[in-house]
Amino acid sequence: MLIRILLVLSYIGWCFRFRIGPWKYFQLNANYFNEDLELFSKLDMDALIPSQWRLTQFADRADLLPESYPVFIKPEWGQNSQGIVRADNEQQLIKHRQARREDGPRYLIQAAAKGQREFEIFYIPGAQTDLSSAIISITETCNSSGDKMPINGINNTDTSYQSCMSQLNEQQIEKIEHIFGSIGDFKIARYCARADSLQALLDEQFSIVEINVYVPMPLTLLVKSISFKSKLKFVFSSMKQLALVTKDIPDSQVVKSIFFKKLQSAHVLKASAKK
């Protein structure tokens, strides 16, 4: 919680220093906000992923069944893995369908990724106005449960995080930045990718599980082996960069009402989980 507060306060502080309205944060990825659905749609994100890295994913309907199992059943929008369930067979899928609330969110079915390890790439691009450098961190998500296909998240007690930055040289980091920075034109994003190894990630042998473009948490800040001083340094440098990117938002960009609509989506998701 303290780290999240520091991220917010640091961003606000840098925005004031650069004379930027911090409320513009919610317009950073506004071009990808689906106003008809009133959310950042996972299916819309899917359309941006090159086919070689894209998992099969479709809107769940009673007349559609996946070609193979296991699959992951996901709300079309969610945070921190909330509402995600794995179905290992058709019976489990049908059971989940029958248990849903009629007023709940729309669900998607996503094929399971074959990669054995999970990596999170947090990315803020370089700012055009100030010609500043991009911010990137590569973190591995680990799970101690023994489950080969766990549903990881910050609320899962079996989940932990390890930084990969010390295992990569400058050229390798630049390559990962180029690969993921070329997917969409996001001003802040966190990509979840599964691969068999860090080298497989570099060799572009991976699948993208998710792209989070709404308040994505840099998971490097949850790595226990990183000192608090180093985390503070990352907080200040990344939020400075984000403020500079915010400064680049053109006046001509259409302003979208995102914050309150996302609150409503979060409320619907939370209510559906209580059934």
Secondary structure, DSSP 8 states (H G I E B T S, - for coil): -HHHHHHHHHHHHHHHHTT--GGGGGGTTGGG-BTTTTB--HHHHHTTS-GGGB--EEE--TT---SSS-EEEEESS-STTTT-EEESSHHHHHHHHHHS-TTS--EEEEE----SEEEEEEEE---TTTT---EEEEEEEEE-S--SS----TT-TTEEEEE-GGGS-HHHHHHHHHHHHTSS--SSEEEEEEESSHHHHHTT--EEEEEE-SS---GGGG-TTS-HHHHHHHHHHHHHHHHHHHHT--TTS-----HHHHHHHHHHHHHHHT-
